Amino acid sequence: MEDLELAYLAGLFDGEGCVQIAHHKPQRNKRTEQHTLRCAVNMTDEVCVKSFLVFGGSICQKTRDIINPKWQNQWTWSVSSNQALRFLEILLPYLRLKQEQAKLAIEFQRFRSVKYNPFGQRAKIPPEEIEQRNWYWQKLKELKRIHR
């Protein structure tokens, strides 16, 4: 992809996108908290949103005109975990508003480790790593408040 296209997509992402670390507390059958890096773009222009599919991920449509005929349908592209990492690494040099958020999210995803037990199942995440993941989650929330 050319620099001009990347800069255009970075501008769209700066204005209409979202970088987040989703935080899920343990459920009944889950052993530990979960933290997942996610990036998304939400717009009413389907063509613009579909242009992000070159980075992977998926698109969903939210039908709004049923509620109010004056409202337009919304399209949301999203990508998570390592695909989100790759997306942010590619756009990082072109981002302006979300550059600090992207840097922190990249650091989080690189830090995040998935370990397996001898049976090939995911091992329980150590408390120190949960604490560090929560720090990244809180720090990203703080960065979002600064740029409102």
C-alpha positions in Angstrom: 0.0 0.0 0.0 1.3 3.5 -0.9 2.2 6.2 1.7 -0.7 8.4 0.5 -3.3 5.6 1.0 -1.8 4.8 4.5 -1.9 8.5 5.4 -5.5 8.7 4.3 -6.5 5.7 6.3 -4.6 7.0 9.3 -6.5 10.3 9.1 -9.8 8.4 9.0 -8.7 6.3 11.9 -7.6 9.4 13.9 -11.0 11.0 13.4 -13.4 8.1 13.4 -11.5 5.2 15.0 -11.0 3.8 18.4 -8.1 2.0 20.2 -9.2 0.0 23.2 -8.1 -2.7 25.6 -11.2 -4.6 26.4 -11.3 -5.8 30.0 -13.4 -8.8 31.0 -13.7 -10.0 34.5 -13.6 -13.7 35.2 -16.9 -15.5 34.4 -18.0 -18.8 35.9 -16.0 -21.1 33.6 -13.1 -18.7 33.0 -10.0 -18.9 35.2 -8.8 -15.4 35.0 -9.4 -11.8 33.8 -9.1 -11.2 30.1 -7.6 -8.2 28.3 -7.9 -7.9 24.5 -6.5 -5.2 22.2 -9.2 -4.0 19.7 -9.2 -1.3 17.0 -12.4 -0.2 15.3 -13.7 2.4 12.8 -17.4 3.4 12.9 -18.9 5.5 10.0 -22.0 5.8 7.9 -19.9 5.5 4.6 -19.7 1.8 3.8 -17.0 2.3 1.2 -14.6 4.1 3.6 -15.1 1.5 6.3 -14.6 -1.4 3.8 -11.2 0.1 2.8 -9.9 -1.0 6.3 -10.5 -4.7 5.4 -7.0 -4.8 3.8 -5.8 -5.1 7.4 -8.0 -8.1 8.2 -10.8 -8.0 10.7 -14.5 -7.9 10.0 -17.3 -5.5 9.3 -20.8 -5.3 10.7 -23.8 -3.1 9.9 -26.0 -1.5 12.4 -29.4 -0.6 10.8 -30.5 2.8 12.0 -33.2 3.8 9.5 -35.8 1.5 11.1 -35.6 3.5 14.3 -35.7 6.9 12.5 -35.9 7.3 8.7 -33.6 10.4 8.9 -30.7 8.3 10.4 -28.2 6.5 8.2 -27.0 3.0 8.8 -23.6 2.6 10.5 -20.8 0.4 9.4 -18.2 -0.8 11.9 -14.8 -2.4 11.0 -12.9 -4.0 13.9 -9.8 -6.0 14.4 -8.3 -7.5 17.6 -5.2 -9.0 19.2 -2.3 -9.6 16.9 -4.2 -8.3 13.8 -4.8 -5.0 15.7 -1.1 -5.0 16.6 -0.1 -5.3 13.0 -2.6 -2.6 12.0 -1.3 -0.1 14.5 2.4 -0.9 13.6 1.6 0.0 10.0 -0.3 3.2 10.6 1.8 4.5 13.6 4.0 6.8 11.5 1.0 8.5 10.0 -1.2 8.9 13.1 -1.5 12.2 14.8 -4.3 12.2 17.4 -4.1 8.6 18.3 -0.3 8.1 18.1 0.2 7.9 21.9 -2.7 5.5 22.3 -1.3 3.4 19.5 2.2 3.3 21.0 0.8 2.2 24.3 -1.5 -0.4 22.7 1.5 -1.8 20.7 3.5 -2.1 23.9 0.6 -3.8 25.6 0.1 -6.4 22.9 3.9 -7.2 22.7 4.0 -7.6 26.5 0.9 -9.8 26.6 1.9 -13.4 26.7 -0.1 -16.5 26.2 1.3 -19.6 28.0 0.1 -23.2 27.7 0.2 -26.0 30.2 1.6 -29.5 29.3 -1.9 -30.5 28.0 -2.0 -27.7 25.4 -4.5 -25.7 27.3 -4.0 -22.0 28.2 -2.3 -21.7 31.5 -3.6 -19.3 34.2 -2.2 -15.8 33.9 0.1 -14.9 36.8 -1.2 -12.2 39.2 1.8 -9.9 38.3 0.9 -10.1 34.6 -2.8 -9.3 35.4 -1.6 -6.3 37.4 0.5 -5.1 34.5 -2.3 -5.6 32.0 -4.7 -3.6 34.2 -2.1 -0.9 34.3 -2.1 -0.7 30.5 -5.9 -0.8 30.5 -6.1 2.2 32.9 -3.3 4.1 31.2 -5.1 3.9 27.8 -8.3 5.1 29.4 -6.4 8.1 30.8 -4.9 8.9 27.4 -8.4 8.9 25.9 -9.6 11.5 28.5 -6.7 13.8 27.6 -7.7 13.9 24.0 -11.4 14.7 24.4 
